[in-house]
Amino acid sequence: MNLTFDQISTGLLLLRIILGVVFFAHGAQKVFGWFGGYGLAGTVGYFRNVVHVPALLAYLGPFVEFVGGVALLFGIFTKAAALGIFITMLVATLKVHLPMGFFLSGKGDGKGQGYEFTLTLAVISLVLVLLGGGLYSIDSLIY
């Protein structure tokens, strides 16, 4: 089965929208404290004191999520935004979620917050790094 450029672009649009919404929301929690988040001070404190992330990265991560999410929604600088999100999710998977096991929710065993979600987001972002935003993006108007 040969896919048309239009079909591929529709798939990329769907990936961009879902990834953009997820990272806009998570970034807004971390940067502004929206949607029940801790805001920048709380997030940076957690990253520095619990995860032991260097200060620059503790500040950069939340902004990569928020700005990257907005960029993906509009399909502007798609590859760069997706690369930032990919790196952020790779770090989150390895430094935070991997020791908790695979599953996001535990079964009363004290485990939870596994890496299945961060790994899925990393792979989706990697697809966008490789393929770009597609026809239905601002990127396609620029390039």
C-alpha positions as CSV (number, residue, x, y, z in Angstrom):
1,M,0.0,0.0,0.0
2,N,1.4,3.3,-1.1
3,L,0.5,6.3,1.1
4,T,0.0,9.7,-0.5
5,F,1.8,12.8,0.9
6,D,-1.6,14.0,2.0
7,Q,-2.2,10.8,4.0
8,I,1.2,11.0,5.6
9,S,0.6,14.7,6.4
10,T,-2.7,14.0,8.0
11,G,-1.0,11.4,10.3
12,L,1.7,13.9,11.2
13,L,-0.9,16.5,11.9
14,L,-2.6,14.1,14.4
15,L,0.7,13.3,16.0
16,R,1.6,17.0,16.3
17,I,-1.8,18.0,17.8
18,I,-1.8,15.3,20.5
19,L,1.8,15.8,21.4
20,G,1.3,19.6,21.3
21,V,-1.7,19.4,23.6
22,V,0.1,17.1,26.1
23,F,3.2,19.3,26.3
24,F,1.4,22.6,26.3
25,A,-0.6,21.3,29.3
26,H,2.4,19.8,31.1
27,G,4.6,22.8,30.3
28,A,1.9,25.2,31.6
29,Q,1.8,23.2,34.9
30,K,5.5,23.5,35.3
31,V,6.0,27.1,34.1
32,F,2.8,28.9,35.3
33,G,1.2,26.5,37.8
34,W,-1.8,26.1,35.6
35,F,-4.0,22.9,35.7
36,G,-2.9,22.1,39.2
37,G,0.8,22.4,38.6
38,Y,3.5,23.6,41.0
39,G,4.8,26.5,38.8
40,L,8.3,27.3,37.9
41,A,9.7,27.5,41.5
42,G,8.2,24.3,42.6
43,T,9.2,22.4,39.5
44,V,12.7,23.7,39.5
45,G,13.0,22.8,43.2
46,Y,11.8,19.3,42.5
47,F,14.2,18.8,39.6
48,R,17.2,20.2,41.6
49,N,16.6,18.5,44.9
50,V,14.9,15.2,44.1
51,V,16.0,14.4,40.5
52,H,19.3,16.2,40.9
53,V,19.2,17.9,37.5
54,P,21.6,20.9,37.0
55,A,20.0,24.3,37.5
56,L,20.2,25.3,33.8
57,L,18.4,22.1,32.7
58,A,15.9,22.4,35.6
59,Y,14.8,25.7,34.1
60,L,15.1,24.7,30.5
61,G,13.0,21.5,30.7
62,P,9.7,23.3,31.6
63,F,10.1,25.9,28.9
64,V,11.0,23.2,26.3
65,E,7.7,21.5,27.2
66,F,5.6,24.6,27.1
67,V,7.1,26.4,24.0
68,G,7.6,23.0,22.2
69,G,4.0,22.1,22.8
70,V,2.8,25.4,21.3
71,A,5.2,25.1,18.4
72,L,4.0,21.6,17.6
73,L,0.3,22.7,17.7
74,F,1.0,25.2,15.0
75,G,3.6,23.2,13.2
76,I,6.4,25.8,13.4
77,F,10.0,24.7,14.0
78,T,8.5,21.2,14.3
79,K,11.8,19.3,14.1
80,A,13.5,21.5,16.7
81,A,10.5,21.4,19.0
82,A,10.2,17.7,18.7
83,L,13.9,17.2,19.3
84,G,13.8,19.2,22.5
85,I,10.8,17.2,23.7
86,F,12.5,13.9,22.6
87,I,15.6,14.7,24.7
88,T,13.4,15.8,27.7
89,M,11.4,12.6,27.6
90,L,14.5,10.5,27.2
91,V,16.0,12.1,30.4
92,A,12.6,11.8,32.2
93,T,12.5,8.1,31.2
94,L,16.0,7.3,32.3
95,K,16.3,9.5,35.4
96,V,12.8,9.3,36.9
97,H,10.5,6.6,35.5
98,L,12.7,3.7,34.6
99,P,13.3,2.5,38.2
100,M,9.5,2.5,38.7
101,G,9.0,-0.3,36.1
102,F,7.1,-0.2,32.8
103,F,3.5,0.5,33.9
104,L,2.3,4.0,34.6
105,S,0.0,2.8,37.4
106,G,1.0,0.2,40.0
107,K,-1.2,-2.5,41.5
108,G,-0.9,-1.6,45.1
109,D,2.8,-2.6,45.2
110,G,4.0,0.9,45.8
111,K,5.2,1.2,42.3
112,G,3.7,3.5,39.7
113,Q,4.8,6.3,37.4
114,G,6.5,3.8,35.2
115,Y,8.1,4.7,31.8
116,E,5.4,3.6,29.4
117,F,4.0,7.1,28.9
118,T,7.4,9.0,28.6
119,L,8.7,6.3,26.2
120,T,5.6,6.7,24.1
121,L,5.9,10.5,24.0
122,A,9.6,10.1,23.1
123,V,8.9,7.9,20.2
124,I,6.1,10.1,18.9
125,S,8.5,13.1,19.1
126,L,11.2,11.2,17.3
127,V,8.9,10.5,14.4
128,L,8.3,14.2,14.1
129,V,12.0,14.9,14.3
130,L,12.5,12.5,11.4
131,L,9.5,13.5,9.2
132,G,8.8,17.1,10.2
133,G,5.4,18.7,10.5
134,G,4.0,17.7,7.1
135,L,1.9,19.6,4.6
136,Y,-0.5,21.0,7.3
137,S,2.0,23.0,9.2
138,I,3.4,26.5,9.2
139,D,6.8,24.9,8.4
140,S,5.4,23.8,5.0
141,L,4.6,27.4,4.2
142,I,8.0,28.6,5.1
143,Y,10.1,25.9,3.5
